[in-house]
Amino acid sequence: MDQPQNRVFSGVQPTGNLHLGNYLGAIRNFVGLQHTHECIYCVVDMHAITVWQDPKELAANTREVAAAYIAAGIDPSTNIIFNQSKVSAHAELAWILNCVVRIGWLNRMTQFKDKAGKDREKASVGLYTYPVLMAADILAYRATHVPVGEDQKQHLELARDTAQKFNNDFGSPDFFPLPEPLIMGAATRVMSLRDGTKKMSKSDPSDLSRITMRDSADDIAKKIRKAQTDPEPLPESVEGLEGRPGADNLVGIYAALSDKTKADVLAEFAGAQFSVFKPALADLAVEKLSPITNEMKRLMEDPAYIDGILEKGAVRARAIADPILARVREIAGFI
Ligand code: TYM
């Protein structure tokens, strides 16, 4: 079985409130990779249900993530875009990998601790084994590269450990490649606009904490205007951002949106007050995000078109994953 050298897999959960962190940390990087890699982009609806999702909203949110992929510039005719639940290989491989991964590994996962909160007994079993399904997503395609935001690094390490343990346990060295995380750009961890020490997230109760992919130009400008900063002007160097999480976050967002480094941005804005920098950032964010938001809206008006893309993508995804799964079954001794 040939091992591709350049196969990218990544996914986004359809849990609503798709935000700037998802765009800058992940989706934008997906777009760039399509020119150099074979890319498979998934809407991970099976991951979404690890916490309760209203079924009607799940369907709409699944289409919304697919629309965001396409509107951001991923070409569905050359890349595979599909939703996870359409390809049974994910669930099937996850079961086998559940028997490879150790409980101790899962007990170390910080995302589970964060999401389960204090009342861990009430979290779903799915939330606990979430990283195993994520490893299965990647390994079902023997993907080599996985573009993600920084918060997924630990899950990626678990996927690598899982691949290695499977290969060792079953005496099939090199069967699963060890997937490389691609954590790219100046905004690998976009922070809340209300609190620069907390990650921007879909579940923050404050709508002002995040810029979403549905926000109007006015919403974007308002949220940036209200973003938490400090009274100092912007520093001359990146070191000067230390201990200034709100400022650091906005500079990072500016850098990522303009394809520059933070140092480049500071070279331009050193000494500027936020009363100057925030409107410049708002203009840039509107310029970059509004065309995507508008295109998403247009696509969402034609759900049949999106469903068609997801269906075609699933057929292509199965064509890759099914033979890999057949080999995994053989390796495991299933007859
Ligand atoms: P999800 O849906 O939480 O997030 C989707 C992507 O967005 C990135 N991200 C961020 N990046 C920068 N700043 C932020 N504040 C921020 N918030 C989110 C995430 O790192 C992610 O890349 N477990 C994954 C989904 C998944 C997956 C996979 C990813 C399931 N299977 C296989 C890669 C490969 C997740 O929680 O995504």
Boltz pocket constraint, residues with backbone or C-beta under 6 A from the ligand:
constraints:
  - pocket:
      binder: B
      contacts: [[A, 9], [A, 10], [A, 11], [A, 12], [A, 13], [A, 14], [A, 20], [A, 21], [A, 22], [A, 23], [A, 24], [A, 25], [A, 26], [A, 27], [A, 44], [A, 47], [A, 133], [A, 134], [A, 137], [A, 138], [A, 146], [A, 147], [A, 148], [A, 149], [A, 150], [A, 151], [A, 152], [A, 155], [A, 187], [A, 188], [A, 189], [A, 190], [A, 191], [A, 199], [A, 200], [A, 201]]
      max_distance: 6.0
